[in-house]
Amino acid sequence: GNSYGYSLQEIRNAQFANRNLEQRKANAAVRAQREAWNRIAFYGDSDHGLQGWLTNPNIPSATVAQNSGGTSTLWADKTADEVLLDMNDLVNGIVEDTNGAEQPDTLVLPINRYSYIHSTPRSGDSDTTIADYFLRNNPYIDTIEWSNEILEANRTANLDSDPFSGEIMIAYRRDPDAMTLEMPQMFEQLSVQERGLEFVVPCHSRIAGVLIYYPLSQAVGEGI
């Protein structure tokens, strides 16, 4: 919950000028709650026992393979073929581990890795990027997205204990039967309350965190 308000003088000034009250205070209250929803959606809330997408202990995760030289798992140190292998292994692993019962359709990357695969050619003499090639040839994934929330720096800042190593990618099935963010009460503005010389609008919402009904419908690849 939060609130915003207007002083008696602000209201009289608006009446005198024949103008509406400043909307930015209400907008700021909405934004603050939406930012809290987003933070809980990804990182949960340990104080209140709410799970986030990145705190669910049942999602399979593994570090991607090292490059051909056996020195690094980072995409910056890999060829385009090795990057494609990491992406395909993550996605295909979900299908194989569930005997086809689960087929992911979305791949989420940190924004820097997303930019890399969308701007790096498939090979030296190709006008097709790694991302284009992957989407054309992987039989399951139809969408690649980016998320700042999965960046290692943001996870470290928002999680009591980061369960993953390095930058990660997540493949999952975008389906409310598989995963939902439960919101019992969306943003709600209550009746104006007079407090001294101020008129305050209390705002309220409720969130129950992320529920993952089929953890094997997704997987995390670490160390990219």
Phi, psi and chi 1 to 4 in degrees:
 res  aa     phi    psi   chi1   chi2   chi3   chi4
   1 GLY       -  151.0      -      -      -      -
   2 ASN  -153.8 -169.4   57.8    2.5      -      -
   3 SER  -160.3  166.5   64.1      -      -      -
   4 TYR  -143.6  160.6   63.6   94.0      -      -
   5 GLY  -155.6  169.3      -      -      -      -
   6 TYR  -131.2  135.8  -57.4   95.6      -      -
   7 SER   -74.8  162.5   69.0      -      -      -
   8 LEU   -57.5  -39.7  178.0   61.8      -      -
   9 GLN   -68.0  -37.7 -166.4   58.7   47.9      -
  10 GLU   -61.4  -41.4  -73.9  177.1  -50.2      -
  11 ILE   -65.0  -43.8  -65.6  172.0      -      -
  12 ARG   -67.7  -35.9  -73.5  179.0  173.1  171.4
  13 ASN   -62.8  -42.3  -72.4  -15.5      -      -
  14 ALA   -64.5  -40.3      -      -      -      -
  15 GLN   -63.8  -42.9  -70.5  173.1  -25.9      -
  16 PHE   -63.8  -38.7 -179.5   79.2      -      -
  17 ALA   -85.5   -3.6      -      -      -      -
  18 ASN    56.6   45.6 -164.2   27.9      -      -
  19 ARG  -127.0  156.5  -61.7  177.9   60.5 -179.4
  20 ASN   -71.3  157.3  -68.2  -33.1      -      -
  21 LEU   -65.2  151.1  -72.5  165.6      -      -
  22 GLU   -58.1  124.1  177.5   59.3   62.8      -
  23 GLN   -80.8  -18.1  179.9   67.1   28.2      -
  24 ARG   -64.5  -28.1  -81.0 -179.5  -69.5 -172.6
  25 LYS   -64.8  -44.1  -71.1 -173.6  176.9 -177.0
  26 ALA   -64.7  -41.5      -      -      -      -
  27 ASN   -61.6  -38.3  -66.8  -16.2      -      -
  28 ALA   -66.2  -37.2      -      -      -      -
  29 ALA   -65.0  -41.8      -      -      -      -
  30 VAL   -62.9  -46.7  174.7      -      -      -
  31 ARG   -62.0  -41.5  177.4  171.2  179.4  168.8
  32 ALA   -59.5  -41.3      -      -      -      -
  33 GLN   -70.8  -39.6  -68.7 -151.0   19.7      -
  34 ARG   -64.2  -37.0  -73.1  178.5  174.1  171.1
  35 GLU   -65.0  -36.7  -71.3  176.4  -12.3      -
  36 ALA   -66.9  -41.4      -      -      -      -
  37 TRP   -58.9  -46.2  -59.5  -14.7      -      -
  38 ASN   -63.1  -42.3 -171.7   72.8      -      -
  39 ARG   -62.1  -43.9 -175.1  174.4   61.1 -105.4
  40 ILE   -68.6  -37.2  -67.2  171.1      -      -
  41 ALA   -58.7  -39.3      -      -      -      -
  42 PHE   -90.4  -42.1  -80.9   91.8      -      -
  43 TYR  -111.8   -5.9  -49.5  118.6      -      -
  44 GLY    71.4 -169.5      -      -      -      -
  45 ASP  -145.8   98.3 -173.1  -35.6      -      -
  46 SER   -65.7  -28.5   57.7      -      -      -
  47 ASP   -64.9  -29.3  -68.9  -21.5      -      -
  48 HIS  -114.4    9.8  -63.9   89.2      -      -
  49 GLY    69.0   29.2      -      -      -      -
  50 LEU   -97.2  130.9  -61.1  179.4      -      -
  51 GLN   -83.0  142.8  -74.2  -76.7   -4.3      -
  52 GLY  -110.4  172.7      -      -      -      -
  53 TRP   -59.7  -39.5 -167.8   12.7      -      -
  54 LEU   -89.7    2.0  -58.2 -179.2      -      -
  55 THR  -111.9    1.4   60.9      -      -      -
  56 ASN   -72.5  122.3 -170.8  -69.1      -      -
  57 PRO   -78.6   -5.4   30.2  -34.7      -      -
  58 ASN   -99.3   -2.2  -60.7  -45.7      -      -
  59 ILE   -78.4  125.4  -60.6  174.5      -      -
  60 PRO   -62.5  141.3  -20.0   32.0      -      -
  61 SER  -145.9  150.5   63.5      -      -      -
  62 ALA  -159.5  152.0      -      -      -      -
  63 THR   -75.6  138.0  -58.7      -      -      -
  64 VAL   -68.4  165.2  -60.8      -      -      -
  65 ALA   -68.3  155.7      -      -      -      -
  66 GLN   -75.9  164.1  -68.1 -172.8  -29.8      -
  67 ASN   -70.1  177.0   58.0   12.6      -      -
  68 SER   -62.5  -24.6   57.3      -      -      -
  69 GLY   -84.7   -5.1      -      -      -      -
  70 GLY    68.2   28.4      -      -      -      -
  71 THR  -113.7  -18.7   58.3      -      -      -
  72 SER  -159.3  150.4  174.9      -      -      -
  73 THR  -101.1   -6.9   63.8      -      -      -
  74 LEU   -69.8  140.8  -61.2  177.9      -      -
  75 TRP   -63.3  -30.3  -77.3    2.7      -      -
  76 ALA   -62.2  -21.5      -      -      -      -
  77 ASP  -104.5   10.8  -60.1  -35.8      -      -
  78 LYS  -117.0  158.8  -68.9 -175.3  173.5 -178.3
  79 THR   -78.1  166.9   65.7      -      -      -
  80 ALA   -59.4  -39.1      -      -      -      -
  81 ASP   -62.5  -39.3  -76.3  -18.4      -      -
  82 GLU   -70.1  -35.5  -69.3  171.9  -28.7      -
  83 VAL   -64.8  -45.2  170.8      -      -      -
  84 LEU   -60.7  -38.6  -77.0  165.9      -      -
  85 LEU   -62.6  -41.7 -177.7   61.9      -      -
  86 ASP   -60.1  -46.1  -73.0  -15.0      -      -
  87 MET   -64.7  -45.1  -63.1  162.5   69.6      -
  88 ASN   -67.7  -39.2  -79.0  -53.5      -      -
  89 ASP   -61.5  -42.0  -80.1   -9.3      -      -
  90 LEU   -62.4  -49.4 -179.9   70.2      -      -
  91 VAL   -68.6  -50.2  172.3      -      -      -
  92 ASN   -65.4  -28.8  -62.7  -18.3      -      -
  93 GLY   -61.7  -37.9      -      -      -      -
  94 ILE   -62.4  -45.4  -64.9  174.0      -      -
  95 VAL   -64.3  -44.5 -179.8      -      -      -
  96 GLU   -70.3  -39.8  -66.4  165.2    3.3      -
  97 ASP   -68.0  -24.5  -70.2  -15.9      -      -
  98 THR  -105.9   12.0   62.5      -      -      -
  99 ASN    52.8   37.9  -68.6  -39.9      -      -
 100 GLY    85.2   -3.1      -      -      -      -
 101 ALA   -66.7  -30.9      -      -      -      -
 102 GLU  -117.0  131.2  -65.8  -66.2  -15.2      -
 103 GLN  -132.3  102.1  -60.9 -179.7   22.1      -
 104 PRO   -66.1  150.9   27.0  -35.0      -      -
 105 ASP  -125.0   -4.7   52.2   27.5      -      -
 106 THR  -135.2  138.4  -55.6      -      -      -
 107 LEU  -119.8  128.0 -178.2   66.6      -      -
 108 VAL  -113.2  132.7 -176.7      -      -      -
 109 LEU  -127.6  156.4  -60.7  170.3      -      -
 110 PRO   -61.3  150.9  -16.2   28.7      -      -
 111 ILE   -59.7  -33.5 -170.7  168.8      -      -
 112 ASN   -69.3  -37.8   50.4    7.7      -      -
 113 ARG   -72.9  -35.1  -56.3  -52.5 -165.3  -97.1
 114 TYR   -60.1  -47.1  177.0   91.0      -      -
 115 SER   -63.2  -38.2  -61.2      -      -      -
 116 TYR   -62.0  -50.1  176.1   75.3      -      -
 117 ILE   -73.4  -19.9   65.4  169.6      -      -
 118 HIS   -89.2   -7.2  -81.2   84.5      -      -
 119 SER  -122.6   -1.2   58.5      -      -      -
 120 THR  -104.7  126.9  -57.6      -      -      -
 121 PRO   -63.9  152.0  -19.3   31.7      -      -
 122 ARG   -61.5  -35.2  161.8   72.8  177.2   81.2
 123 SER  -155.1  175.1   63.0      -      -      -
 124 GLY   -63.7  -26.5      -      -      -      -
 125 ASP  -114.2   27.0   56.3   -4.0      -      -
 126 SER  -115.9  144.5  172.9      -      -      -
 127 ASP  -100.2   14.3   59.6   -1.2      -      -
 128 THR  -104.6  131.7  -60.9      -      -      -
 129 THR   -80.1  168.3   65.5      -      -      -
 130 ILE   -58.3  -42.9  -64.5  173.4      -      -
 131 ALA   -64.4  -44.3      -      -      -      -
 132 ASP   -60.5  -45.5  -71.6  -24.1      -      -
 133 TYR   -62.7  -43.1 -174.4   88.0      -      -
 134 PHE   -62.4  -47.3  175.8   77.0      -      -
 135 LEU   -65.1  -32.7  -72.0  170.9      -      -
 136 ARG   -73.9  -29.2  -70.9  179.1 -171.6  176.0
 137 ASN  -111.2  -24.0  -68.6  -81.7      -      -
 138 ASN   -76.6  128.2 -173.3  -82.6      -      -
 139 PRO   -76.0   -4.9   27.5  -34.2      -      -
 140 TYR  -114.2  -45.6  -51.6  108.6      -      -
 141 ILE   -79.7  127.5  -62.4  -64.8      -      -
 142 ASP  -116.5   -5.3   53.0   37.1      -      -
 143 THR  -141.5  133.4  -56.3      -      -      -
 144 ILE  -116.9  128.1  -58.6  176.2      -      -
 145 GLU  -127.3  166.3  -62.3 -179.8  -18.2      -
 146 TRP  -119.8  155.4   62.2  -93.2      -      -
 147 SER  -147.4  125.0  167.6      -      -      -
 148 ASN   -69.5  -26.3  -85.8  -32.8      -      -
 149 GLU   -65.6  -25.0  -72.5   80.0    3.0      -
 150 ILE   -89.2   -3.3   69.3  172.7      -      -
 151 LEU   -57.7  142.2  -78.8  167.4      -      -
 152 GLU   -57.1  -41.0 -177.8  179.7   23.4      -
 153 ALA   -62.5  -40.1      -      -      -      -
 154 ASN   -72.9  -35.6  -69.9  -24.6      -      -
 155 ARG   -63.6  -44.6  -59.2 -164.1  -41.9  -93.8
 156 THR   -60.3  -37.1  -59.2      -      -      -
 157 ALA   -75.2  -23.7      -      -      -      -
 158 ASN  -114.5  -10.5  -73.2  -79.2      -      -
 159 LEU  -108.9  138.7  -69.2  173.0      -      -
 160 ASP   -62.1  -36.2  -64.5  -25.7      -      -
 161 SER  -148.1  114.5  176.5      -      -      -
 162 ASP   -75.3  118.8 -173.2   -4.7      -      -
 163 PRO   -80.0   -6.6   29.4  -33.8      -      -
 164 PHE  -114.7  162.2  -54.4  114.6      -      -
 165 SER  -111.6  121.4  173.9      -      -      -
 166 GLY    69.2 -164.4      -      -      -      -
 167 GLU   -73.1  148.1  -60.0  -62.3   -5.7      -
 168 ILE  -126.2  162.8   64.6  172.7      -      -
 169 MET  -129.1  151.8   58.1  177.8  169.6      -
 170 ILE  -130.0  126.7  -52.8  174.7      -      -
 171 ALA  -105.5  134.5      -      -      -      -
 172 TYR  -153.8  165.6   76.6  105.1      -      -
 173 ARG   -94.3  115.6  173.4  161.3   61.2   93.6
 174 ARG   -79.8   94.1 -177.1 -164.1  -65.3  -89.3
 175 ASP  -158.8  127.7 -173.2  -23.6      -      -
 176 PRO   -63.9  -15.9   20.5  -31.5      -      -
 177 ASP   -74.1  -19.0  -73.8  -20.6      -      -
 178 ALA  -100.5  -36.6      -      -      -      -
 179 MET  -156.8  137.1  178.9  173.4   68.3      -
 180 THR  -139.9  153.2   58.5      -      -      -
 181 LEU  -101.2  113.8  171.9   63.8      -      -
 182 GLU   -86.5  124.7  -67.5  -63.8  -33.7      -
 183 MET  -126.8   86.6  -65.8  -71.7  -56.4      -
 184 PRO   -60.7  -28.0  -21.3   32.2      -      -
 185 GLN  -143.3  115.9  176.3   63.1   56.7      -
 186 MET   -74.7  178.9  -61.7  -60.2  -68.5      -
 187 PHE   -55.3  129.7 -178.1   81.7      -      -
 188 GLU  -137.3  131.8  176.5 -176.1   26.7      -
 189 GLN  -102.8  127.2  -59.4 -177.9   80.7      -
 190 LEU   -92.7 -179.8  -56.3  179.9      -      -
 191 SER   -65.2  148.3  -60.3      -      -      -
 192 VAL   -63.4  136.0  177.9      -      -      -
 193 GLN  -116.1  133.0  -61.0  177.1    2.7      -
 194 GLU   -88.5  120.7 -175.2  175.8   -4.1      -
 195 ARG  -127.1  100.6  -59.1  179.3 -173.1  173.3
 196 GLY    62.2 -120.3      -      -      -      -
 197 LEU  -102.5   23.6  -64.2  178.6      -      -
 198 GLU  -129.9  147.1 -173.6  177.1   20.6      -
 199 PHE  -112.2  114.0  -65.6   84.9      -      -
 200 VAL  -108.5  138.3  176.9      -      -      -
 201 VAL  -109.8  105.3 -179.4      -      -      -
 202 PRO   -70.9  142.0  -13.8   28.6      -      -
 203 CYS  -124.6  148.7  -56.4      -      -      -
 204 HIS  -150.6  143.6  164.0 -107.2      -      -
 205 SER  -155.8  166.8   64.8      -      -      -
 206 ARG  -135.6  140.6  -62.4 -177.8   66.4 -152.2
 207 ILE  -137.0  141.2 -174.7  169.4      -      -
 208 ALA  -113.3    8.0      -      -      -      -
 209 GLY    84.8 -173.7      -      -      -      -
 210 VAL   -95.0  129.8  171.0      -      -      -
 211 LEU  -110.7  123.2  -58.4 -178.3      -      -
 212 ILE  -110.9  107.9  -60.2  177.4      -      -
 213 TYR   -82.6  -27.8  -53.2  101.5      -      -
 214 TYR  -130.0   84.5  -65.6   93.7      -      -
 215 PRO   -57.7  -29.7  -24.3   34.4      -      -
 216 LEU   -77.9    0.7  -64.8 -175.8      -      -
 217 SER   -79.9   -0.8   66.7      -      -      -
 218 GLN  -146.5  167.5   48.8 -170.3  -75.4      -
 219 ALA  -158.0  154.9      -      -      -      -
 220 VAL  -116.2  132.4  175.2      -      -      -
 221 GLY  -105.8  123.9      -      -      -      -
 222 GLU  -104.4  156.4  -56.5  177.6   47.0      -
 223 GLY    80.6   24.8      -      -      -      -
 224 ILE   -83.5      -   62.2  172.2      -      -
